[in-house]
Amino acid sequence: MDAEAVLAWLETVIPAQTGERLSELQKVILQQVWLGRKYLEIANSYGCTEGHAKDVGSHLWKLLSKALKQKITKSNCRATLERYWKKTSAISNLLDTLRFAENFSIGKEQSSPEFTTKQENVNFLGRTEAISHINTLVNEGVKVIVIQGEGGVGKTTLAQEYLQTQGFDLVLELLMAKETQNITAAEHVIEEWLKQDFDEEPGIEFGVTLGRLKRKLHTSRVGVLIDNLEPALDGQGRFIASHRNYVELLRVLADARVQSVTLITSRDRLCEPEVNVEHYRLPGLDRTTWQQFFTKRGLFINLATLQNMHRAYGGNAKAMGILCGSIQQDFDGDTIAYWQEHQAEPLGVIDLKNLVVSQINRLQALDPQAYRLLCRLGCYRYQDVPKISKEGVFSLLWDVLPSHKQQILTALKNRSLVEFSKDEYWLHPAIHSEVISRLRMSCEWEIANRKAAEFWTESVQKITTFKDALQALEAYYHYVEINEFELAGQVILKSRNNQWQQFLPLGSTLYRMGWVQPLIAAITPVLQNVSSDKNLSELYNILGDIYWITGKLHEAIECQEKSIEIATQSRKALAQIQENKHRFYYFKMLEVDALLSIGLYKIDLWELDTSAQLFQQVIDLARDTDHHRWAEKATVCLALVNSYLGIFDEAYVLAEKAALAIATQQLVKPSGRFAYFMQVLGQTYVNLKEFAKAEEIFRMALTFAEESHYTQVKAKTLCGIAEIYRQQVKFELAIVNHLEALELLQKIGAKCDLAIAYFQLGLTYSKIDNRQESRICFERAIRLFTEMQAPKQIKKVFKYLKK
């Protein structure tokens, strides 16, 4: 189906079911969403604001849901509409067939209808009974099914085929790491699902994030695949201590109220008493299926040889594929000759591992170049980025002429030693396990990881999606594997243009995207092993901002103080030897940036005098130097602090100066990069009772924040607008803006801002004498400030609570 065909079809369905017709913008939204476009892109092409496009889109999904009588959203519309189309087409074909049969039986002449049959998946054979068994369990209300069996029996293939053919709105996949030390934490997996698949921001706390996933599973029919679980289990079949949060995830997935079905593949049995799961032991394929598979590949095999091979490998599906590849490539299709050479091994004890080892050994003898590539492919993780592009494969053939690379890759494909689909490649777990152990013991372990890291770094030039950011971060893991922590740190610090029109380090872009906890886990070990002052200072600077977002203000201050200490010492040393001006510039930039950050943290702690001193220090250090931009930012912040302290005349002078500087820069190069400090300036004007100026600044900041999806700035700006409405006695509008801001802040888990937003809402409720709601808001603010260890903020809120 294409977008035009869908639109034509819906223009007949919707009026018949609802009496409404699609507007011009709704048609555009449907066509563009079908092609994978985002609301911002749609709005820009149509000539409206992103907010308006979202509102019209929301009505469109409700209209479609009403017309087709099933839940349709932006994220699932294409899959749902295609499924509905196929279903109605099948019914139409059946009616045509029945009419044809009826007419034929009474002797009427009819032309034969054209029948279309679904293309058979030649890689999925002999599993009708298994599909039926899973369907029976699902119909009985089972939510989590563990497909258990030895390696290569076809567990993953069965699970993927089932989830792709049962009409789920969405299919989520978690590929468990092949090695225990590389397993992704459950909280990180859920964060990625929420962001990538549900367009939902995760919470900072695991419980909040888990709750958001659960609500999504209540409203959407989702299929979940957790593949290759056994590396996360201990000898008793329970999750290892460092990954017990997977128990909480499975409890949510097993909840009777969710609409999801979860298939887990594992060689080992899952024995978690707190989780309600059913096990299905997957048998090997029967002999008839093996014969069918060989025949489809043009291989003749006599019954006796087939029986012996099938019995020797227990009907193992992966073994079947490897055998076919080897017979075709190395024995010119002669199955009897192949078996005569290999049957000497005792029947009944041959397993997939032995087969894999023997085939890899054979490849090593017959095709050394293909063997080297196979081993080198073991360095990839196949985890956050589960499939590798052809360019990624070719990057490991650094010692091969470009004209020969495809030939070597084809040799692996023909022998079924590498999995592939649409020019993307990955290794079967059994093969990956064997080749990574060989690669680790070879002299190529280090260079293979270096080449892979270089490929990931070069493959991402600009970060516009979360997928881009994760792909860029893959280089980090390769450098950590070979203990190159300096280079691993440089991956986090490499700057690229991002969706906010900023040129920022990868780490800064990732935490702005909400990927917080995994980033802390990545930075921490690097800090302990980095010797470069420049890298160390900048990593502490980034980590400080991450702690600030999560409400760990004192840890944030410690990080920035370490950043300043390192940068200051290095800058003084460079000044004495008078060399490397760029490094001198960079260290001073880190120093003033860290001082500015601590000043912002001190505002959230309500330590205003200290904050003012820090901002003045930044101004003195940066004014009329190459770092003048930081002086301008500090001027905005100092104006805000002075307005809080009641130094209104000085605050007004500084605010006007800052407003002129921002306006000048916007005229030269319009950008949303100043949105954060624009909302700071807007808050200053609110405190100065300059509401017209404040609202003008806030509206500009809001536009920039929406265009760049800067959720934190949007929420803080809405809080400021709400405060203006409260001062203007427009309480209903104030509460609407307060509540929208709270919803956004809860999504991203910005604890400091959330506490302040609850305090502001409490003030608004107190103005309309709603004491109960006001008390609830103040108490929530106090709880958050207590977690942040901000006693002055607590004291401030208590004053209003007592009133």
C-alpha positions in Angstrom: 0.0 0.0 0.0 1.1 3.6 -0.6 -0.1 6.7 1.1 -2.3 7.8 -1.9 -4.1 4.4 -2.0 -4.8 4.6 1.8 -6.1 8.1 1.5 -8.4 7.2 -1.3 -9.7 4.3 0.6 -10.2 6.2 3.9 -12.1 9.0 2.1 -14.8 6.4 1.4 -14.7 4.7 4.8 -14.6 7.7 7.2 -17.7 9.5 5.9 -19.7 6.3 5.8 -18.8 5.5 9.5 -18.6 8.9 11.1 -20.3 11.4 8.8 -17.1 13.5 8.8 -14.6 14.2 6.1 -10.8 14.7 6.3 -9.5 18.2 6.3 -6.7 19.2 4.0 -4.2 19.3 6.9 -5.4 15.9 8.1 -4.7 14.4 4.7 -1.2 15.9 4.6 -0.5 14.6 8.2 -1.7 11.1 7.2 0.4 11.1 4.0 3.6 12.4 5.8 3.2 10.2 8.9 2.9 7.2 6.5 6.4 8.2 5.2 7.8 8.5 8.7 7.8 12.3 9.0 7.7 14.1 12.3 5.2 16.8 13.3 7.8 19.5 13.1 8.7 18.5 9.5 5.0 18.4 8.6 4.3 21.8 10.2 7.2 23.4 8.3 6.1 22.0 5.0 2.5 22.9 5.5 3.1 26.4 7.0 1.7 26.0 10.5 3.1 25.6 14.0 4.1 22.3 15.3 1.5 22.6 18.1 -1.3 23.1 15.6 -0.2 20.1 13.6 -0.2 18.0 16.8 -3.7 19.1 17.7 -5.1 18.3 14.2 -3.2 15.0 14.2 -4.7 14.1 17.6 -8.2 14.6 16.1 -7.3 12.6 13.1 -6.2 9.5 15.1 -9.5 9.8 17.2 -11.5 10.0 13.9 -9.7 6.9 12.4 -10.2 5.0 15.7 -13.9 5.7 15.6 -14.3 4.8 11.9 -12.3 1.5 12.1 -13.3 0.7 15.7 -9.8 0.1 17.0 -7.1 2.2 18.6 -5.0 4.1 16.1 -2.1 6.4 17.0 0.6 8.2 15.2 3.1 5.4 16.0 0.9 2.5 15.0 -1.2 3.9 12.2 0.6 2.4 9.2 0.8 -1.1 10.7 -2.9 -1.0 11.8 -4.2 0.4 8.5 -2.3 -2.1 6.5 -3.6 -4.9 8.7 -7.2 -3.7 8.4 -6.8 -3.3 4.6 -5.6 -6.9 4.3 -8.4 -8.2 6.5 -11.1 -6.4 4.5 -9.5 -7.5 1.2 -9.4 -11.1 2.4 -13.1 -10.9 3.2 -13.8 -9.3 -0.2 -11.9 -12.1 -1.9 -13.8 -14.8 0.0 -17.2 -13.2 -1.0 -16.1 -13.1 -4.6 -15.1 -16.8 -4.4 -18.4 -17.8 -2.9 -20.3 -15.9 -5.5 -18.2 -17.6 -8.2 -19.0 -21.0 -6.7 -22.7 -20.2 -6.5 -22.9 -19.0 -10.1 -20.9 -22.0 -11.3 -23.3 -24.4 -9.6 -26.3 -23.1 -11.5 -24.5 -23.1 -14.8 -23.8 -19.4 -15.3 -20.7 -18.5 -17.2 -18.2 -16.6 -15.2 -14.6 -15.7 -15.7 -12.2 -17.2 -13.2 -11.3 -14.8 -10.4 -7.7 -14.1 -9.8 -6.3 -15.5 -6.6 -3.2 -14.2 -4.8 -1.4 -16.4 -2.3 0.9 -15.2 0.4 4.5 -15.7 -0.5 5.9 -18.5 1.6 8.8 -17.9 4.0 11.3 -20.5 2.9 13.2 -20.0 6.1 10.3 -20.9 8.3 9.2 -24.5 7.8 7.6 -27.2 10.0 6.4 -25.1 12.9 2.6 -25.3 12.4 2.2 -27.2 15.6 4.4 -24.8 17.5 2.4 -21.8 16.4 -0.8 -23.6 17.3 0.6 -24.4 20.8 1.6 -20.8 21.4 -1.8 -19.6 20.2 -3.5 -22.0 22.6 -1.5 -20.6 25.6 -2.3 -17.0 24.5 -6.0 -17.7 24.2 -5.9 -19.1 27.7 -4.7 -15.8 29.0 -0.9 -16.5 29.3 1.0 -13.3 28.9 4.6 -14.5 29.0 5.9 -17.6 27.3 9.4 -19.0 27.5 10.4 -20.9 24.3 13.1 -23.2 25.6 15.5 -25.4 23.6 19.1 -25.9 22.7 21.0 -23.5 20.6 20.0 -23.4 16.9 16.8 -25.3 17.3 14.9 -22.2 15.9 13.6 -20.5 19.0 14.2 -16.9 17.7 12.9 -17.7 14.3 9.7 -19.1 15.7 9.2 -16.1 18.1 9.9 -13.5 15.4 7.6 -15.2 12.9 4.8 -15.5 15.5 5.0 -11.8 16.5 5.2 -10.5 13.0 2.2 -12.5 11.7 -0.3 -12.1 14.6 -1.4 -8.5 13.9 0.2 -6.7 16.8 0.1 -2.9 16.8 3.8 -2.9 17.7 6.6 -5.4 18.2 9.4 -4.6 20.7 12.6 -6.6 20.6 15.3 -7.0 23.3 18.3 -8.9 22.2 20.1 -9.9 25.3 23.9 -9.5 25.2 25.8 -12.6 24.3 28.2 -12.1 27.3 27.0 -11.4 30.8 29.2 -8.4 31.4 27.6 -6.6 28.4 23.9 -7.1 29.4 21.9 -3.8 29.2 20.1 -2.9 32.4 16.4 -3.4 32.4 15.8 0.3 33.2 17.7 1.3 30.1 15.8 -1.1 27.9 12.5 0.4 29.1 13.7 3.9 28.6 14.6 3.2 25.0 11.2 1.4 24.3 9.3 4.4 25.7 11.4 7.0 23.7 11.8 5.1 20.4 8.5 3.2 20.2 5.9 5.1 22.2 7.2 8.7 21.8 7.1 8.9 25.6 9.7 10.4 27.9 11.0 8.0 30.6 11.1 9.0 34.3 14.3 9.4 36.2 13.2 6.8 38.8 12.8 3.2 37.6 9.4 2.8 39.2 8.0 5.8 37.4 9.4 4.6 34.0 8.0 1.1 34.6 4.6 2.6 35.4 4.5 4.5 32.1 5.3 1.3 30.2 2.5 -0.5 32.0 0.0 2.2 31.0 1.1 1.9 27.4 0.7 -1.8 27.4 -2.9 -1.4 28.8 -3.9 0.6 25.7 -1.9 -1.0 22.8 -1.7 -4.6 21.6 2.1 -5.1 21.7 4.2 -8.1 21.0 7.5 -8.4 23.0 10.5 -10.6 22.2 13.2 -11.0 24.8 15.8 -13.1 22.9 18.7 -15.2 24.3 17.8 -14.8 28.0 20.3 -17.3 29.5 23.3 -14.9 29.9 21.2 -13.0 32.5 20.4 -16.1 34.6 22.3 -17.8 37.3 22.7 -21.6 37.8 19.3 -21.8 39.4 17.5 -20.1 36.5 17.0 -16.8 38.4 18.2 -13.4 37.3 21.7 -12.5 38.5 22.0 -10.0 41.3 23.0 -7.1 39.1 20.0 -7.5 36.9 17.1 -8.2 39.3 15.1 -5.3 37.8 14.2 -7.7 34.9 12.0 -9.4 37.4 10.0 -6.2 37.8 9.8 -5.8 34.0 8.5 -9.4 33.6 5.9 -8.8 36.4 4.5 -5.9 34.3 4.6 -7.9 31.1 2.8 -10.8 32.9 0.0 -8.6 34.3 -3.4 -10.0 33.3 -4.6 -6.5 32.3 -2.0 -5.7 29.7 -2.7 -6.4 26.1 0.8 -7.5 25.3 2.2 -11.0 24.6 5.8 -11.6 25.5 7.9 -14.4 24.0 11.2 -15.2 25.7 13.8 -17.5 24.1 16.3 -19.2 26.3 18.4 -22.4 26.5 17.8 -22.5 30.3 14.6 -22.6 32.2 13.4 -19.4 33.9 12.7 -20.1 37.6 11.5 -16.8 39.1 8.6 -17.6 41.5 7.4 -14.0 41.4 6.7 -14.1 37.7 3.9 -16.0 36.1 5.3 -17.6 32.9 4.6 -20.7 30.8 7.4 -22.8 29.3 7.2 -24.4 25.9 10.0 -26.8 25.0 10.7 -26.5 21.3 11.5 -29.8 19.6 13.8 -30.2 16.7 12.3 -30.1 13.2 11.0 -33.4 11.9 12.7 -35.4 9.1 10.0 -34.4 6.5 10.8 -30.7 7.1 14.5 -31.4 6.7 13.8 -33.1 3.4 11.7 -30.2 2.3 14.4 -27.7 3.2 17.1 -29.6 1.2 14.8 -30.1 -1.8 14.0 -26.3 -1.9 17.7 -25.7 -2.2 18.1 -28.1 -5.1 19.9 -30.8 -3.1 19.1 -34.4 -3.6 19.4 -36.6 -0.5 18.6 -40.3 -0.2 16.4 -41.5 2.7 19.2 -43.3 4.5 21.5 -40.4 4.5 18.7 -38.0 5.5 17.8 -40.2 8.4 21.4 -40.4 9.7 22.0 -36.7 9.4 18.7 -35.8 11.0 19.2 -38.2 13.9 22.8 -37.0 14.4 21.8 -33.4 14.8 18.4 -33.9 16.5 16.6 -32.0 13.8 18.4 -28.8 14.8 17.3 -25.9 12.4 20.6 -24.0 12.4 22.5 -27.2 11.8 20.3 -27.9 8.8 21.2 -24.5 7.3 24.9 -24.9 7.9 24.9 -28.4 6.4 23.2 -27.2 3.2 25.6 -24.4 2.9 28.6 -26.6 3.3 27.3 -29.3 0.9 26.6 -26.7 -1.8 29.9 -24.9 -1.4 32.4 -27.6 -0.6 30.9 -30.8 -2.0 29.3 -29.5 -5.1 25.8 -30.5 -3.8 26.8 -34.1 -3.2 25.1 -35.0 0.2 26.4 -38.6 0.2 30.0 -37.5 -0.2 29.6 -35.0 2.6 28.2 -37.5 5.0 30.7 -40.1 4.1 33.4 -37.7 5.3 31.6 -36.6 8.5 29.7 -39.6 9.7 32.7 -41.1 11.5 31.7 -39.0 14.6 29.5 -41.1 16.9 25.8 -40.5 16.1 23.7 -39.0 18.7 26.4 -36.9 20.3 26.9 -34.3 17.6 25.6 -30.9 18.8 25.4 -27.5 17.2 28.6 -26.3 19.0 30.6 -29.2 17.5 29.1 -28.5 14.1 29.9 -24.8 14.3 33.5 -25.5 15.3 34.0 -28.0 12.6 32.5 -25.7 9.9 34.6 -22.8 11.1 37.7 -24.9 11.1 36.8 -26.0 7.6 36.3 -22.4 6.5 39.7 -21.6 8.0 41.4 -24.3 5.8 39.5 -23.5 2.6 39.0 -19.8 2.7 41.3 -17.9 5.1 40.0 -14.5 4.1 36.4 -15.4 4.8 37.5 -17.0 8.1 39.3 -13.8 9.2 36.2 -11.7 8.4 34.0 -14.1 10.4 36.2 -13.9 13.4 36.4 -10.1 13.1 32.6 -9.8 13.0 32.7 -11.2 16.6 33.8 -7.8 17.9 30.4 -6.2 17.2 27.9 -6.4 20.1 24.6 -6.9 18.1 22.8 -5.3 21.1 21.7 -1.7 21.1 22.3 -1.8 17.3 21.4 -5.4 16.6 22.3 -5.5 12.9 25.3 -4.2 11.0 25.2 -2.5 7.6 27.3 -3.7 4.7 29.6 -0.8 5.3 30.2 -1.9 8.8 31.1 -5.4 7.6 33.4 -4.0 5.0 35.2 -1.8 7.6 36.6 -5.0 9.1 38.2 -5.9 5.7 40.9 -3.2 6.1 43.5 -5.4 4.5 41.4 -6.4 1.4 41.0 -4.7 -1.9 37.6 -3.0 -2.3 36.8 -5.2 -5.4 37.2 -8.4 -3.3 35.2 -7.5 -0.3 31.8 -8.5 -1.6 33.2 -11.9 -2.7 34.4 -12.6 0.8 31.1 -11.7 2.4 29.2 -13.8 -0.1 31.3 -16.8 0.9 30.0 -16.5 4.5 26.4 -16.0 3.3 26.6 -19.1 1.2 27.8 -21.2 4.1 25.0 -19.9 6.4 27.7 -18.7 8.8 26.3 -15.1 8.8 22.7 -14.1 9.1 21.4 -11.3 6.8 18.4 -9.4 5.7 18.1 -6.4 3.4 21.9 -5.8 3.4 22.1 -5.9 7.2 24.2 -8.6 8.9 24.5 -10.3 12.3 25.8 -13.5 13.8 23.9 -16.4 15.3 24.6 -16.6 19.1 26.4 -20.0 18.8 28.6 -18.7 16.0 29.2 -15.4 17.8 30.3 -17.2 20.9 32.9 -19.3 19.1 34.3 -16.5 16.9 34.6 -13.9 19.6 36.7 -16.3 21.7 38.9 -16.9 18.7 39.2 -13.2 18.0 40.1 -12.4 21.7 43.0 -14.9 21.5 44.3 -13.6 18.2 46.5 -10.7 17.4 43.5 -8.9 15.7 41.3 -8.3 18.8 42.6 -4.8 19.3 42.7 -3.7 15.6 39.2 -5.2 14.9 37.7 -3.2 17.7 39.5 0.0 16.6 38.2 -0.4 13.1 34.7 -1.0 14.3 34.9 2.0 16.6 36.1 4.2 13.7 33.2 2.9 11.6 30.6 3.9 14.1 32.1 7.3 14.7 32.3 8.1 11.0 28.8 6.7 10.2 27.1 9.4 12.2 27.7 13.0 11.1 24.7 14.6 12.6 22.4 13.5 15.5 18.8 14.1 14.7 17.3 10.9 16.3 17.9 8.8 19.4 19.0 6.0 17.0 21.8 8.2 15.6 23.0 8.9 19.2 23.0 5.2 20.2 24.9 4.3 17.0 27.5 7.0 17.6 27.9 5.6 21.2 28.7 2.1 20.0 32.3 3.2 19.4 32.6 3.8 23.2 32.0 0.1 23.9 34.7 -1.1 21.4 37.3 1.2 23.0 36.4 0.0 26.5 36.8 -3.6 25.4 40.5 -2.9 24.5 41.0 -0.7 27.6 41.4 2.5 25.5 39.6 4.6 28.1 41.0 7.9 26.7 39.5 7.1 23.3 36.2 5.9 25.0 36.0 9.3 26.7 36.6 11.1 23.4 33.6 9.3 21.9 31.4 10.8 24.6 33.0 14.2 24.0 32.9 14.2 20.2 30.8 17.2 19.1 28.3 17.0 16.3 25.4 19.2 15.1 22.1 18.1 16.7 18.4 18.6 16.4 18.6 21.7 18.5 20.8 23.5 16.1 23.7 23.1 18.6 27.2 21.8 18.1 27.4 19.7 21.3 29.4 16.7 22.6 27.6 13.3 22.2 27.2 13.1 26.0 25.4 16.5 26.2 23.1 15.6 23.4 22.3 12.2 24.9 21.2 13.6 28.3 19.1 16.3 26.6 17.4 13.4 24.9 16.7 11.9 28.3 19.2 9.1 28.2 20.5 9.8 31.7 21.2 6.7 33.8 23.1 4.8 31.0 25.3 7.9 30.4 26.2 8.0 34.1 27.2 4.3 33.9 29.3 5.0 30.8 31.1 8.1 32.1 32.0 6.7 35.6 34.5 4.0 34.6 36.1 6.4 32.1 36.7 9.0 34.8 38.7 6.5 36.8 41.0 5.7 33.8 41.5 9.0 31.9 44.7 10.9 32.2 44.1 13.8 29.7 43.2 16.9 31.7 41.1 18.2 28.9 38.9 15.1 28.7 38.7 14.7 32.4 37.6 18.3 33.0 34.9 18.1 30.3 33.6 14.7 31.4 33.1 16.1 35.0 31.4 19.1 33.4 28.9 16.9 31.6 28.4 14.6 34.5 27.6 17.6 36.7 24.8 18.7 34.4 23.4 15.1 34.4 23.3 15.0 38.2 21.6 18.4 38.2 18.8 17.1 36.0 18.3 14.1 38.3 18.1 16.4 41.4 21.5 15.3 42.8 22.6 18.9 43.3 25.5 18.4 45.7 27.0 15.6 43.5 26.6 18.0 40.6 28.5 20.8 42.4 31.3 18.4 43.3 31.7 17.4 39.6 31.8 21.0 38.5 34.3 21.9 41.2 36.6 19.0 40.0 36.2 20.3 36.4 37.2 23.8 37.6 40.2 22.5 39.6 41.6 20.6 36.6 40.9 23.3 34.1 42.4 26.1 36.2 45.6 24.1 36.9 46.0 23.2 33.3 45.4 26.8 32.1 48.0 28.2 34.5 50.5 25.6 33.4 49.9 26.6 29.7 50.2 30.3 30.5 53.6 29.8 32.0 55.0 28.0 28.9 53.0 30.2 26.5 52.0 27.6 24.0 48.9 25.9 22.5 46.4 28.8 22.5 43.5 26.6 21.6 44.0 24.4 24.7 44.3 27.5 26.8 41.0 28.8 25.3 39.3 25.5 26.0 40.4 25.2 29.6 39.2 28.7 30.4 35.9 27.9 28.6 35.4 24.9 30.9 36.2 27.0 33.9 33.7 29.7 33.2 31.1 27.1 32.1 31.4 25.1 35.3 31.2 28.3 37.4 28.0 29.3 35.5 26.6 25.8 36.1 27.2 25.9 39.9 25.5 29.3 39.9 22.4 27.7 38.4 22.6 24.8 40.8 22.8 27.3 43.7 19.6 29.0 42.5 17.8 25.7 42.8 19.2 25.3 46.3 17.9 28.9 47.0 21.4 30.0 48.0 21.0 33.3 46.2 23.9 35.3 47.6 26.4 32.6 46.6 24.8 32.3 43.2 25.1 36.0 42.6 28.8 35.9 43.5 29.4 33.1 41.0 27.6 34.8 38.2 29.6 38.0 38.8 32.8 35.9 38.8 31.9 34.5 35.4 31.2 38.1 34.1 34.6 39.3 35.4 36.4 36.3 33.8 34.7 36.3 30.4 33.6 39.9 29.6 35.3 41.3 26.5 37.3 38.1 25.9 36.9 35.1 23.5 34.4 33.8 26.1 32.1 36.8 26.1 29.1 34.6 25.4 29.4 33.2 28.9 29.4 36.7 30.3 26.1 37.4 28.5 24.6 34.2 29.9 25.8 35.1 33.4 24.3 38.6 33.1 20.9 37.1 32.4 21.2 34.8 35.4 22.5 37.6 37.7 19.5 39.7 36.7 17.2 36.9 37.8 19.0 36.4 41.2 18.9 40.2 41.9 15.1 40.2 41.1 14.7 37.4 43.7 16.8 39.3 46.2 14.7 42.5 45.7 17.6 44.5 44.1 15.1 45.6 41.4 16.9 48.6 39.9 20.1 46.6 39.2 18.1 43.6 38.0 16.2 45.8 35.5 19.5 47.3 34.1 21.0 43.8 33.7 17.8 42.4 32.1 17.7 45.2 29.5 21.3 44.7 28.7 20.8 40.9 28.3 17.6 41.4 26.2 19.6 43.6 23.8 22.4 41.1 23.5 20.0 38.2 22.8 18.0 40.2 20.3 21.2 41.2 18.5 22.4 37.6 18.2 19.0 36.5 17.0 19.0 39.1 14.2 22.4 37.9 13.1 21.6 34.1 13.3 18.1 33.1 14.5 18.4 30.0 16.6 16.8 28.2 19.5 20.1 27.8 21.2 19.3 30.7 23.6 15.9 29.3 24.6 17.1 28.3 28.1 18.4 31.8 28.9 15.5 33.4 27.3 13.1 31.8 29.7 15.4 32.9 32.6 15.1 36.5 31.3 11.4 36.1 31.0 11.2 35.0 34.7 13.3 38.1 35.6 10.7 40.4 34.0 7.9 38.6 35.8 9.6 39.3 39.1 10.0 42.9 38.0 6.3 43.1 37.2 7.1 43.8 33.6 4.5 41.4 32.3 4.3 42.5 28.7 8.0 42.1 28.2 8.0 38.8 30.1 5.2 37.4 27.9 6.9 38.5 24.7 10.2 36.8 25.8 8.3 33.6 27.0 6.4 33.3 23.7 9.7 33.4 21.7 11.3 30.8 24.1 8.2 28.6 23.7 8.4 28.7 19.9 12.0 27.8 20.0 11.4 25.0 22.6 8.6 23.5 20.5 10.6 23.6 17.3 13.6 21.9 18.8 11.7 19.5 21.2 13.5 21.0 24.2 11.0 19.7 26.8 12.7 21.2 29.9 12.6 24.8 28.5 9.0 24.4 27.3 7.9 23.3 30.8 9.8 26.1 32.6 8.4 28.7 30.1 4.8 27.4 30.8 5.5 27.8 34.5 6.5 31.4 33.9 3.4 32.1 31.7 1.2 30.6 34.4 2.7 33.0 37.0 1.9 36.0 34.7 -1.8 34.7 34.5 -1.8 34.4 38.3 -0.6 38.0 38.7 -3.3 39.1 36.2 -6.0 37.2 38.2 -6.6 34.8 35.3 -6.5 31.8 37.5 -8.1 29.2 35.1 -5.5 30.0 32.4 -2.8 29.9 35.1 -3.8 26.4 36.3 -4.0 25.1 32.7 -0.4 26.2 32.1 0.8 24.9 35.5 -0.7 21.4 34.8 0.8 21.2 31.3 4.2 22.1 32.7 4.0 19.5 35.5 3.1 16.8 33.0 6.1 17.6 30.9 8.5 17.8 33.8 7.2 14.5 35.2 7.9 12.9 31.8 11.5 13.9 31.8 12.0 13.6 35.6 13.5 17.0 36.0 13.3 16.9 39.8 14.5 20.5 40.6 12.1 22.1 38.1 9.3 19.8 39.2 9.6 20.9 42.8 9.5 24.6 41.8 6.5 23.9 39.5 4.5 22.3 42.4 5.4 25.3 44.6 4.1 27.7 42.0 0.9 25.7 41.5 0.4 25.7 45.2 0.7 29.5 45.2 -2.0 29.7 42.5 -4.4 27.4 44.4 -3.9 29.5 47.6 -4.9 32.6 45.6 -8.3 31.1 44.9 -8.5 29.8 48.4 -8.3 26.1 47.4 -6.5 25.1 50.6 -6.6 21.4 50.0 -5.0 21.5 46.6 -2.6 24.1 47.7 -1.4 22.0 50.7 -1.0 18.9 48.4 1.2 20.9 46.0 3.3 22.5 48.8 3.9 19.0 50.4 5.0 17.5 47.1 7.4 20.4 46.7 8.8 19.9 50.2 9.2 16.1 49.6 11.2 16.8 46.4 13.3 19.5 48.0 14.0 17.2 50.8 15.3 14.5 48.4 17.5 17.2 46.8 18.8 18.3 50.3 17.8 21.9 49.7 16.9 23.2 53.2 16.5 26.9 52.2 13.9 25.9 49.6 12.1 23.8 52.2 12.1 26.7 54.6 10.6 29.0 51.9 7.8 26.6 51.1 7.0 26.0 54.8 6.3 29.7 55.2 3.5 29.4 52.7 2.3 26.1 54.0 1.8 27.5 57.5 -0.3 30.3 56.0 
